[in-house]
Amino acid sequence: MNSFPFLLVMIALPAVGAAVVAALPRGRDLLAKQLSLGISLVVLLLAVLATVAFDTGGDRFQLTTEFAWIPDFGVQIALGVDGIALVMLLLIGVLVPVVVGASWRDEFPGRSMKAYFAWLMLLEAMMVGVFASTDIFLFYVFFEAMLVPMYFIIGSFGGPRRQYAAVKFFLYSLVGGLIMLAAVIGLYVVSASQLGEGTFAFDALRQLEITPGVQKLLFLGFFVAFAIKAPLVPFHTWLPDSGSEAPIGGAVLLVGVLDKVGTFGFLRYCLPLFPDASRYFAPYVLVLAVAGILYAALLAMGQSDMKRLVSYTSISHFGFIALGIFAFTTEAATGAVLYMVNHGIATGLLFVVVGMLIARGGSRQIRDYGGVAAKAPILAGVFLLAGLASLALPGTNSFVSEFLVLIGSFPSQPVFTIIATVGIILAALYILLMYQRTMQGPPAGVLMVEDDDEPVPSDGGSTAVLTAPRRTLRVLDLDRRELSVVAPLVALIIVLGVYPQPLLNLIEPAVSATMSDLGGSDR
């Protein structure tokens, strides 16, 4: 089974599927949905089979596929996964079918549904490629290419400020990518001077002996691009706009997978390729990480828009992930990778449930809801579970990863770890307050509806107070389709909260190899 090109097929299948879905005749939206769901489920199956074929005691990179692409510059189509990349492929495999199912009844007036699903399929191909690449130039190509489908998902199918959010997302990521391109070229020049010919192969590049001064410059080139993608404070400002304006499916993949490319890049490229620079800049990165935990949590508490609130919670969570990576211990870094997976599951479910609530109420504002639990207890229960997982309650999946990050970081970075724990308290506040205001208390009764009708005078006369048209809020509980969408994520939250060992068995050998590249700094 190891000879089967799992990774190549996992990239090619959704890419071809995107072209097929886009070429469907007008009016075949149902077929577009069915094809997208089928393709995404096949990708999930391939990810599971790849995991079965992966040998945790074998080579660092497995399931490899290599052939020349641009021989004159040493560029290859080189694919392979270690345990870190493999768990990210599993996350993609789980989330994309969930997104397709959650988007099944979405409507975008004046816009093509088959185009939406075609962009989702293309985005899946690009996401698999970015985690599976072992050639840095190929990684850069996928890193930049995945901006295109997400740009159109936000800009064409998002909320009222979708064009602003899409342009901001694209420009931030593009600028970071261009800075990284300069560092990639610099790394190629260094490899040519030491090896006699330039290369982009990761295994060859991590053997280079780069002077500390050059390491710092190259590290910064990669770091800025990854910090924007992660996003770390102060590079984070694009995410609240993009997360709040993207359609729910796009928002799930944005915070569930795309952001992880940044923290994945720290582990895959910054630490092994530039170990001296990583140690030099670690205190500064830790300051940004802890600042992000607290700053984003405080901002989340003040949000009235549910989607914007969830976006800010992700920025706070990424601070914990960065803390675990730059604490330079195997335990903390293992927790950080597990956190990447668990955050994608928990926050993905939270976004999905928020989207279902918005579909019922027609508003993203927290104040427009109340007493939903009395009318839709299953919806409220799933909302509560997603929230509890996001605040890392013991028994949920996020607890194990957050615990590993903190206990692994404390021996080497006690001050930063203690400060970071304040974020746990703030997380409880912003999650529970949102749940209480939307699901508990007296029913909201009515929602303000924006339409083209003229406001109606309440008493008549020139001094009358004008009131907008209103309607009664009807909240139906989850139907069978919606239950099938949330059920896999609910199950993973519970199962991984009780028994995370299978993922840890995949992650830990790859993290140990990264720490070895760093110089064995398990302090």
C-alpha positions in Angstrom: 0.0 0.0 0.0 3.0 2.3 0.6 3.6 2.5 -3.2 0.2 3.9 -3.9 0.5 7.7 -4.5 -1.9 8.8 -1.8 -0.9 12.4 -1.7 -0.8 13.0 -5.4 -4.3 11.5 -5.7 -5.6 13.6 -2.7 -4.5 16.7 -4.6 -5.5 15.7 -8.1 -9.0 14.3 -7.2 -10.5 17.5 -5.8 -8.7 19.7 -8.4 -10.2 17.7 -11.2 -13.5 17.6 -9.3 -13.5 21.4 -9.1 -13.2 21.6 -12.9 -16.0 19.1 -13.4 -18.3 20.9 -10.9 -17.6 24.3 -12.5 -18.4 22.8 -16.0 -21.8 21.5 -15.0 -24.7 23.1 -16.9 -26.6 25.9 -15.2 -29.3 24.6 -12.9 -27.5 21.5 -11.8 -26.8 22.7 -8.3 -27.9 19.5 -6.7 -25.5 17.4 -8.8 -22.7 19.9 -7.9 -23.4 19.3 -4.2 -23.5 15.6 -4.6 -20.2 15.5 -6.6 -18.5 17.7 -4.0 -19.7 15.6 -1.1 -18.6 12.4 -2.9 -15.2 13.7 -3.7 -14.6 15.1 -0.2 -15.6 11.7 1.3 -13.1 9.9 -1.0 -10.4 12.3 0.1 -11.3 11.5 3.7 -11.1 7.8 2.9 -7.6 8.3 1.3 -6.4 10.2 4.4 -7.5 7.3 6.7 -5.9 4.7 4.4 -2.7 6.9 4.3 -2.7 6.9 8.1 -3.0 3.1 8.2 -0.1 2.8 5.8 2.0 5.2 7.8 4.7 3.6 10.0 5.3 5.6 13.2 8.6 3.9 13.6 9.8 4.3 10.1 11.3 7.1 8.0 10.6 10.7 8.9 8.8 11.4 5.6 6.7 8.6 4.1 4.2 8.0 1.3 6.6 10.0 -0.9 6.2 10.9 -4.5 9.0 12.7 -6.4 9.5 13.7 -10.0 11.3 16.6 -11.8 9.3 19.8 -12.4 11.8 22.5 -13.3 15.2 20.5 -13.5 17.3 23.6 -14.3 16.5 25.1 -10.9 16.3 21.8 -8.9 12.5 22.1 -8.4 10.6 18.9 -7.9 7.1 17.8 -7.4 8.1 16.3 -4.1 5.3 15.1 -1.7 5.6 13.3 1.6 4.2 13.5 5.1 5.5 13.1 8.7 3.1 12.7 11.6 2.5 16.5 11.8 1.4 16.8 8.2 -0.6 13.6 8.3 -2.8 14.7 11.2 -3.5 18.0 9.3 -4.5 15.9 6.2 -6.9 14.0 8.5 -8.3 17.3 9.7 -8.9 18.5 6.1 -10.5 15.1 5.3 -13.0 15.6 8.2 -13.8 19.3 7.8 -14.4 19.5 4.0 -17.4 17.0 4.0 -18.8 18.8 7.1 -18.5 22.1 5.2 -20.2 20.7 2.1 -23.0 19.3 4.3 -23.4 22.5 6.2 -23.6 24.5 3.0 -26.2 22.2 1.4 -29.1 24.6 1.8 -27.2 27.9 1.5 -28.5 30.3 -1.0 -26.5 33.2 -2.6 -29.0 35.2 -4.7 -27.5 36.1 -8.1 -24.5 33.9 -7.6 -23.8 30.4 -8.8 -23.9 27.6 -6.2 -21.9 25.3 -8.4 -19.2 27.9 -8.5 -19.1 28.0 -4.7 -18.7 24.2 -4.5 -16.1 24.3 -7.3 -14.0 26.8 -5.2 -14.4 24.6 -2.2 -13.0 21.6 -4.1 -10.1 23.6 -5.5 -9.3 24.9 -2.0 -9.2 21.4 -0.6 -6.6 20.4 -3.3 -4.5 23.4 -2.4 -4.7 22.7 1.3 -3.6 19.1 0.9 -0.7 20.3 -1.3 0.6 22.9 1.2 0.9 20.3 4.0 2.2 17.5 1.8 5.0 19.4 0.0 8.6 18.5 0.8 10.0 20.9 -1.8 10.0 24.5 -0.5 9.3 26.0 -3.9 6.3 23.7 -4.3 5.2 24.6 -0.8 5.4 28.3 -1.8 3.3 27.7 -4.9 0.5 26.0 -2.9 0.9 28.6 -0.1 0.1 31.4 -2.6 -2.3 29.4 -4.8 -4.7 28.6 -2.0 -5.4 32.3 -1.6 -7.3 32.4 -4.9 -10.2 30.0 -4.0 -10.6 31.6 -0.5 -10.6 35.1 -2.0 -13.5 34.2 -4.3 -15.3 32.3 -1.5 -15.2 35.4 0.7 -15.6 38.0 -2.1 -18.4 36.4 -4.0 -20.4 34.5 -1.3 -19.7 36.4 1.9 -21.6 39.0 3.9 -22.3 42.7 3.2 -18.6 43.8 3.5 -17.3 40.7 1.6 -15.3 42.7 -1.0 -13.5 44.6 1.7 -12.7 41.5 3.7 -11.6 39.5 0.6 -9.2 42.2 -0.6 -7.8 42.6 2.9 -7.3 38.9 3.3 -5.6 38.6 -0.1 -3.3 41.6 0.3 -2.1 40.6 3.8 -1.4 37.1 2.7 0.2 38.2 -0.6 2.5 40.6 1.1 3.6 37.9 3.5 4.1 35.5 0.7 6.3 37.9 -1.3 8.5 38.4 1.7 8.8 34.6 2.1 9.6 34.3 -1.6 12.7 36.6 -1.1 13.7 34.3 1.8 13.2 31.2 -0.4 15.4 32.7 -3.1 18.0 33.5 -0.4 17.9 29.9 0.9 18.4 28.7 -2.7 21.5 30.9 -3.1 22.9 29.6 0.2 22.4 26.0 -0.9 24.1 26.7 -4.2 27.1 28.2 -2.5 27.5 25.2 -0.2 26.3 22.3 -2.3 27.5 23.4 -5.7 24.0 23.5 -7.1 20.9 25.1 -5.7 18.1 23.0 -4.3 14.7 23.4 -2.7 14.5 19.9 -1.1 13.8 20.2 2.6 16.0 17.2 3.6 19.0 18.8 1.8 18.3 22.3 3.1 18.1 21.3 6.7 21.7 20.0 6.5 23.1 23.4 5.5 25.3 25.3 7.9 24.1 28.9 7.6 25.8 31.7 9.5 23.8 33.2 12.4 23.4 36.6 10.6 22.0 35.1 7.4 19.8 32.8 9.5 18.2 35.7 11.2 17.3 37.4 7.9 16.0 34.2 6.3 14.1 33.3 9.5 12.4 36.7 9.5 11.4 36.3 5.8 9.6 33.0 6.6 8.4 34.1 10.0 6.5 37.2 8.8 4.6 35.2 6.2 3.7 32.5 8.8 2.8 35.0 11.5 0.4 36.7 9.1 -1.2 33.4 8.2 -1.3 32.1 11.8 -2.3 34.9 12.7 -0.2 36.4 15.5 -0.8 39.8 17.0 -0.1 42.4 15.5 -0.5 40.6 12.1 -4.0 39.5 12.9 -6.3 42.3 11.8 -7.4 40.5 8.6 -8.9 37.5 10.4 -11.9 39.2 12.2 -13.0 40.8 9.0 -12.6 37.7 6.9 -14.0 35.3 9.5 -17.1 37.5 10.0 -17.8 38.1 6.3 -17.0 34.7 4.9 -19.9 32.2 4.4 -20.0 29.7 7.2 -18.3 27.0 5.1 -15.5 29.3 4.1 -15.1 30.5 7.8 -14.8 26.9 9.0 -11.9 26.2 6.6 -10.3 29.6 7.2 -10.0 29.2 11.0 -9.9 25.4 10.9 -7.2 24.7 8.4 -5.8 27.7 6.5 -4.6 29.5 9.7 -2.7 26.3 10.7 -0.4 26.7 7.7 1.3 29.5 9.7 2.0 27.4 12.8 2.8 24.4 10.6 5.4 26.6 8.9 7.0 27.5 12.2 7.5 23.8 13.0 8.3 22.5 9.5 10.6 25.3 8.2 11.6 28.0 10.8 12.9 25.7 13.6 14.7 23.0 11.6 16.2 25.3 8.9 17.1 28.2 11.2 17.8 26.8 14.7 20.1 29.6 15.9 17.7 32.3 14.7 14.8 30.5 16.2 16.4 30.6 19.6 17.4 34.2 19.2 13.9 35.4 18.3 12.0 33.0 20.6 11.6 35.6 23.5 10.1 38.1 21.1 7.7 35.5 19.6 6.6 34.4 23.0 5.8 38.0 23.9 3.6 38.2 20.8 2.0 34.8 21.6 1.1 35.8 25.2 -0.1 39.2 24.1 -2.3 37.6 21.5 -3.8 35.2 24.1 -4.9 38.1 26.3 -5.6 40.8 23.8 -7.8 38.7 21.5 -9.6 37.2 24.5 -10.5 40.7 25.8 -11.6 41.8 22.3 -13.8 38.7 22.0 -15.6 39.6 25.2 -16.6 42.9 23.7 -18.0 41.6 20.4 -21.7 41.8 19.5 -21.3 39.8 16.2 -21.1 36.1 16.9 -18.9 35.3 13.9 -16.5 38.1 14.8 -16.4 36.8 18.3 -15.5 33.3 17.2 -12.8 34.8 14.9 -11.2 36.6 17.9 -11.2 33.4 20.0 -9.1 31.7 17.2 -6.5 34.5 17.5 -6.3 33.8 21.2 -6.0 30.1 20.7 -3.2 30.5 18.2 -1.2 32.3 21.0 -1.2 29.0 22.9 -0.1 27.1 19.8 2.8 29.5 19.3 3.7 29.3 23.0 4.0 25.5 22.7 6.1 25.7 19.6 8.6 28.3 20.8 9.0 26.8 24.3 11.3 24.3 22.5 10.2 21.2 24.4 8.9 18.0 22.8 6.0 17.9 25.2 4.9 21.5 24.5 5.3 21.2 20.8 3.4 17.9 20.7 0.6 19.7 22.6 0.8 22.6 20.0 0.3 20.2 17.1 -2.5 18.4 18.8 -4.0 21.8 19.6 -3.9 22.6 15.9 -6.1 19.6 15.2 -8.4 20.0 18.2 -8.9 23.7 17.5 -10.0 23.0 14.0 -12.5 20.5 15.2 -13.9 22.6 18.1 -13.9 26.0 16.4 -15.2 24.4 13.2 -18.2 23.0 15.1 -18.7 26.3 16.8 -18.8 28.1 13.5 -21.1 25.5 12.0 -23.6 25.9 14.9 -23.4 29.7 14.8 -24.2 29.5 11.1 -27.2 27.3 11.8 -28.4 29.8 14.3 -27.9 32.7 11.9 -29.8 30.8 9.2 -32.8 30.6 11.6 -32.7 34.1 12.9 -31.3 36.1 10.0 -28.9 38.0 12.3 -25.3 37.7 13.4 -25.9 40.0 16.5 -26.0 38.3 19.9 -28.6 40.7 21.2 -31.1 39.5 18.7 -31.3 36.0 20.3 -32.4 34.7 23.7 -34.1 31.7 25.1 -33.2 29.5 22.1 -32.6 26.5 24.3 -36.3 26.3 25.2 -37.3 26.0 21.5 -34.3 24.1 20.1 -32.6 22.1 22.9 -30.5 19.9 20.6 -29.1 23.0 18.8 -28.4 24.6 22.2 -26.7 21.4 23.5 -24.4 21.2 20.5 -23.7 24.9 20.8 -22.7 24.4 24.5 -20.5 21.4 23.7 -18.7 23.4 21.0 -18.2 26.3 23.4 -16.9 24.1 26.2 -14.5 22.4 23.9 -13.3 25.9 22.8 -12.6 26.9 26.4 -10.8 23.5 26.9 -13.0 22.0 29.5 -11.6 18.7 30.9 -13.2 15.8 29.0 -13.2 17.7 25.7 -10.6 17.3 23.0 -9.0 20.8 23.5 -8.2 20.2 27.2 -5.5 17.6 26.5 -3.7 19.8 24.0 -3.9 22.9 26.1 -2.7 21.0 29.2 0.3 19.6 27.3 1.2 23.1 26.0 1.1 24.6 29.5 2.8 21.7 31.3 5.5 21.4 28.6 6.1 25.2 28.5 6.4 25.8 32.2 9.8 24.3 32.9 11.5 26.4 30.2 9.2 29.5 30.1 7.5 29.8 33.5 6.7 33.5 33.3 5.1 33.3 29.9 3.2 30.2 30.8 1.7 31.7 34.0 0.6 34.8 32.1 -1.0 32.6 29.4 -3.1 30.8 31.9 -5.1 34.0 32.4 -6.4 33.4 28.9 -8.2 30.3 30.2 -10.3 32.4 32.5 -11.1 34.9 29.8 -12.1 32.1 27.5 -14.6 30.9 30.0 -16.1 34.4 30.2 -16.5 35.1 26.4 -17.8 31.6 25.6 -20.3 31.3 28.5 -21.5 34.9 28.1 -22.3 34.3 24.4 -24.1 31.0 25.3 -26.1 32.6 28.1 -27.2 35.6 26.0 -28.3 33.5 23.0 -29.5 30.3 24.5 -30.8 31.1 28.0 -33.0 33.8 29.5 -36.3 35.1 28.1 -37.0 34.5 24.4 -35.9 37.3 22.1 -39.5 37.4 20.8 -38.8 39.5 17.7 -35.9 40.4 15.4 -35.4 43.6 13.6 -35.6 42.9 9.9 -33.9 45.0 7.3 -35.9 45.3 4.1 -37.2 47.9 1.6 -40.4 48.6 3.4 -41.0 52.1 4.8 -40.8 52.5 8.6 -44.2 52.7 10.2 -45.0 55.6 12.5 -45.9 54.3 16.0 -48.4 57.1 17.0 -48.7 59.3 13.9 -47.8 62.9 13.6 -44.6 64.7 13.0 -43.1 63.7 16.4 -43.9 60.0 16.0 -41.1 57.5 16.6 -40.4 55.4 13.5 -40.1 51.6 14.0 -38.7 49.2 11.5 -40.8 46.2 10.4 -40.5 43.2 12.7 -41.2 39.5 12.7 -41.4 36.7 15.2 -38.3 34.6 15.6 -39.0 31.0 14.8 -36.3 28.6 15.9 -36.6 25.1 14.8 -34.3 22.4 16.2 -31.7 20.5 14.2 -33.1 18.3 11.4 -31.6 15.0 10.3 -29.3 16.6 7.7 -27.9 19.1 10.3 -27.5 16.3 12.9 -25.4 14.3 10.3 -23.3 17.4 9.8 -22.5 18.1 13.4 -22.4 14.4 14.6 -18.8 13.6 13.4 -17.3 16.7 15.1 -19.3 16.1 18.3 -18.0 12.5 18.3 -14.4 13.6 17.8 -14.6 16.2 20.6 -15.7 13.5 23.0 -13.5 10.6 21.7 -10.3 12.7 21.5 -11.1 14.2 24.9 -11.0 10.8 26.4 -8.5 9.0 24.3 -6.1 11.2 22.2 -3.3 8.6 22.2 -3.7 7.6 18.5 -3.0 11.2 17.4 -0.2 11.6 19.9 1.5 8.4 18.5 1.5 10.0 15.1 2.7 13.5 16.2 5.4 12.8 18.8 8.0 11.1 16.6 7.8 14.0 14.1 8.0 16.6 16.9 11.1 14.8 18.3 12.8 14.9 14.9 12.1 18.6 14.8 13.5 19.2 18.2 16.6 17.2 17.1 17.0 19.5 14.2 16.8 22.4 16.6 19.6 21.0 18.6 17.8 18.9 21.2 16.7 21.9 23.2 14.3 19.9 25.4 15.3 22.0 28.4 
